Amino acid sequence: MFVRSVLLLLMLASTAWAEPVSVNDIRVKDGDTIYYKDVEYRMVGYDTPEIQTRRRKVGPDERAVASIATERFAELLKSGPLDLTEVECACSAKARREGTCNYGRKCGLLTLNGKNIGDTLIAEELAVPFRCSLSRCEKMPDWPKIIEGWNTK
């Protein structure tokens, strides 16, 4: 855990910029991805279920939770002052050279009243922690299994 925290701090230290942003300049794609002034950003530190993905078939339960997470994310954006910090994306040197890092998206940390929005979504069980080092990320969450676990609580 300590190593992950240090890596996250290192990522934040290599910030390209951090600035207050207006919700009017943000378009929500899903629970962990936004467009800010037409630039796509994947939020770091958490992952939400997928509405659709090219990697696998998405079932109805996951799609339903993904829709709720997306709506909640959009709702949170409207509830206070926002700051967007652009951070280094985790990817291999080869992907960086080829321009394929993170599917062409930038990476960012979005805070609401100084608190990471991802932490709120995690607390509300609409997301799970998802950490990356500078060169690679954890294995993607198994959303069908996670949602099944939530349903049996």
C-alpha positions in Angstrom: 0.0 0.0 0.0 2.8 2.4 0.9 4.5 1.8 -2.5 1.2 2.5 -4.3 0.8 5.7 -2.4 4.3 6.8 -3.2 3.8 6.0 -6.9 0.6 8.0 -7.0 2.4 11.0 -5.4 5.2 10.6 -8.0 2.5 10.7 -10.7 1.0 13.8 -9.2 4.5 15.4 -8.9 5.0 15.0 -12.7 1.8 17.0 -13.3 1.6 18.8 -16.6 -0.9 21.3 -15.2 -3.6 21.6 -12.5 -6.4 24.1 -12.8 -9.9 25.0 -11.7 -12.4 23.8 -14.4 -16.0 24.6 -15.2 -18.6 21.9 -15.4 -19.7 23.6 -18.6 -16.4 22.6 -20.3 -16.8 18.9 -19.3 -18.7 16.2 -21.0 -19.0 12.9 -19.2 -18.4 9.7 -21.3 -18.8 7.2 -18.4 -18.0 6.9 -14.7 -14.3 7.3 -15.1 -13.8 9.2 -18.4 -14.5 12.8 -19.4 -14.0 15.1 -22.3 -12.6 18.5 -21.1 -12.6 21.0 -23.9 -12.9 18.1 -26.3 -9.8 16.3 -24.9 -10.5 12.8 -23.5 -9.3 12.1 -20.0 -9.3 8.8 -18.1 -9.5 9.5 -14.4 -6.8 7.8 -12.3 -7.2 5.9 -9.0 -10.5 4.1 -9.6 -12.4 2.1 -12.2 -16.2 2.0 -12.8 -18.2 -0.7 -14.6 -18.4 -0.6 -18.4 -21.4 0.4 -20.5 -19.6 -1.2 -23.4 -16.1 -2.4 -24.2 -14.3 -4.0 -27.1 -12.5 -6.3 -24.7 -15.5 -8.4 -23.7 -19.3 -8.7 -23.6 -20.9 -6.5 -21.0 -23.9 -8.0 -19.2 -27.1 -6.2 -18.2 -26.2 -6.0 -14.5 -22.8 -4.3 -15.2 -24.4 -2.0 -17.8 -27.0 -1.0 -15.2 -24.4 -0.2 -12.6 -22.3 1.6 -15.2 -25.2 3.8 -16.1 -25.8 4.7 -12.4 -22.1 5.4 -11.9 -22.0 7.6 -15.0 -25.1 9.6 -13.8 -23.7 9.9 -10.3 -20.3 11.1 -11.7 -22.1 13.8 -13.8 -24.2 14.8 -10.7 -21.1 15.2 -8.6 -19.5 17.5 -11.2 -22.3 19.9 -10.7 -22.1 20.1 -6.9 -19.1 22.3 -6.3 -15.7 23.7 -7.4 -13.7 21.3 -9.6 -10.0 21.0 -10.3 -8.5 18.9 -13.0 -4.9 17.7 -12.7 -3.3 16.1 -15.7 -1.0 13.3 -14.7 1.3 10.9 -16.5 -0.5 7.8 -17.9 0.8 4.4 -17.1 2.1 2.6 -20.2 5.1 0.9 -21.6 7.9 2.7 -23.4 6.8 1.1 -26.6 3.2 2.3 -26.3 4.5 5.8 -25.6 6.7 5.8 -28.7 3.8 4.5 -30.8 1.3 6.9 -29.4 -1.0 4.1 -28.3 -0.7 4.7 -24.5 -4.1 4.6 -22.8 -6.0 4.3 -26.1 -5.0 7.8 -27.0 -6.5 9.4 -23.9 -4.8 11.7 -21.4 -5.0 10.8 -17.7 -6.3 13.1 -15.0 -7.3 13.5 -11.4 -10.6 15.4 -10.8 -11.3 16.8 -7.4 -14.5 18.3 -6.0 -14.0 20.7 -3.1 -10.5 19.3 -2.9 -11.6 15.6 -2.6 -10.9 13.0 -5.4 -14.3 12.3 -7.0 -13.2 8.7 -7.4 -13.1 8.3 -3.6 -16.8 9.3 -3.4 -17.7 6.8 -6.1 -15.7 4.1 -4.3 -17.5 4.9 -1.0 -20.9 4.6 -2.8 -19.9 1.2 -4.3 -20.1 2.6 -7.8 -16.3 2.1 -8.4 -13.3 0.2 -7.1 -9.8 1.4 -6.5 -7.6 0.9 -9.5 -3.9 1.8 -9.2 -1.1 2.1 -11.8 2.6 2.5 -11.6 4.3 4.7 -14.2 4.8 1.7 -16.5 1.8 -0.6 -15.9 -1.6 -1.0 -14.2 -3.2 -3.6 -12.0 -5.2 -6.3 -13.7 -8.6 -4.8 -14.8 -11.4 -5.4 -12.2 -13.7 -8.4 -12.9 -16.9 -6.4 -12.8 -19.3 -9.3 -13.2 -17.8 -10.9 -10.1 -17.7 -7.7 -8.1 -21.3 -6.9 -8.9 -22.3 -10.4 -8.0 -20.6 -9.9 -4.6 -22.5 -6.6 -4.1 -25.8 -8.4 -4.9 -25.2 -11.0 -2.2 -24.6 -8.5 0.6 
